[in-house]
Amino acid sequence: MAKDAGKTSKNAKTQKDAAQSAASKAYVRVIVSERSEVTGAYVFKEKMIHKDKVKEYLAGK
């Protein structure tokens, strides 16, 4: 009986997941607190940014 074309080996899935995991580790979550002009309460803004561009993002804020 031949292998089904839709199935992949466990090793192939692991290699694919490792590559995807390495790429996703290059991003960080930046949380910036700001004062709301309307209520005066703190508002938190979250953004996912590449780790090489964090300083640029924070300098622009």
Residue pairs with C-beta under 8 A, 6 or more apart in sequence:
26 50
26 51
26 52
27 48
27 49
27 50
27 51
28 48
28 49
28 50
28 51
28 54
29 46
29 47
29 48
29 49
30 46
30 47
30 48
30 49
30 54
30 57
30 58
31 44
31 45
31 46
32 44
32 45
32 47
32 58
32 61
33 42
33 43
33 44
34 42
34 43
34 44
34 45
35 41
35 42
35 43
36 42
36 43
47 57
49 57
